[in-house]
């Protein structure tokens, strides 16, 4: 995505607030609002089920709470080691978490994460997973992975609407003056140096997974200030550069440069070091359903373990086991499972409410964790009018928009003529703080959301209201943890990562502070290793 052009440019160089509802649509555009099962989830927060008595209890070796990427990765790892007595509880109707997807008569489409960059070549387990599922089809004599051409994002990949026209790529260039260009070039060169940097412990300064990064204070000090403060120190004053970096942090972290940790902001640009035998390091892998395709690959051998529409409500540690109460949404009854070991693969704020004596843990979370609310909309359109400039691309971004633009979910289709397309539109809600934005999101009607989306996109597609057939909307109340200062290197994550009772282990991207697929994948593997030790 935008990392693609950043890496491309740095290689060459080295050798936002929500808009008011300005108008309403003149016709009613059909669609629905879907979302994570908030009403069911609030039963935990409200404590309604904590004192209820389960109607039945069963036994299992391994219990996993949550079938997002971390939970699925843990289950896959355990299954591959021969552990088959396993149950996975999932509140939603499907696995995948933030990598969920959907489909209509035209195409599959993502409801969340929609791509992964070319993999860093030191991530052996991740590379093996990609090869197992034919994303990687082989290796060159030099040891570089060869990627399946069907999964490499088709050209054109990116464009930005800026100064009245579309330009190729997302780093501002069209109409950008010399002084701004100099600052942009200096920033890209500096990020390239960070990509190559190692600390005094010989570790990469900015690595994937995050916990593999150097603890050298020369680099970890960036976690004590915001990205905005760091940019001021470096005398980056260009509005174009500030917009670009703010766009990137809003996209990956759900918050802007004024709140995100400078370490996390730099990590965004410096952590990607992938190489391939048949692709450029800036290329990305994508599927019509986004990372839902990867979720389906993780879960292919463990479908029998999945229990959708089940929500854990209470965790009770025992001497040599763990008992978990869960609400069976379909049956409308409370049940229990006793397991030899348990992996809790859900956001920490929810996980803490399951635990006994969790007051200190909840206080720690409330002090240091903010979760970003997001809107994702899938827009079914007929042929759209275009502004001048670069051709329609997979990723289409508007300069100074409150949204992140849209990706074309039909981009990977082989046919050239596409009379109807599905556009996946992303918009983090940042104006009034996370709590207030969640409240406002719950109060808005489908028509109000549609007005906001159409008002945003008619700038680049004047006839979008007329050409839109349907808009379906997903609301993510707690899409991702925001990596604010001190979260990555302030000792907070280590406290939350620690296993409890020698049998309860944790896995989720909010324990990394960075919500990317690889982090979730390795969170699961690490938790699976701990679970195996509990069984031995």
Secondary structure, 3 states (H helix, E strand, C coil): CHHHHHHHHHHHHCCCCCCCCCCCCCCCCCCCEEECCHHHHHHHHHCCCCCCCCCCEEEEEEEEECCCHHHHHHHHHHHHCCCCCEEEEECCCCCCHHHCEEECCCCEEECCCCCEECCCCCCHHHHHHHHHCCCEEEECCCCCEEECCCCECCCCCEEEEECCEEEECCCCCCCCCHHHHHHHHHHHHHHHHHHHCECCCCCECCCCCHHHCCCCHHHHHHHHCEHHHHHHHCCCCCHHHHHHHHHHHHHHHCCCCCCEEHHHHHHHHHCCCCCCCCCCCCCEECCCCCCHHHHHHHHCCCHHHEEECEEEEEEEECCCCEEEEEEECCCCEEEEEEEEEEEECCCHHHHHHHCCCCHHHHHHHHHHCCEEEEEEEEEEEECCCCCCECCCCCEEEECCCCCCCEEECCCCCCCCCCCEEEEEEEEECCCCCHHHHHHHHHHCCHHHHHHHHHHHHCCCCCCHHHHEEEEEEEEEEEEEECCECCCCCCCHHHHHHCCECCCEEECCHHHCCCCCHHHHHHHHHHHHHHHHHHHC
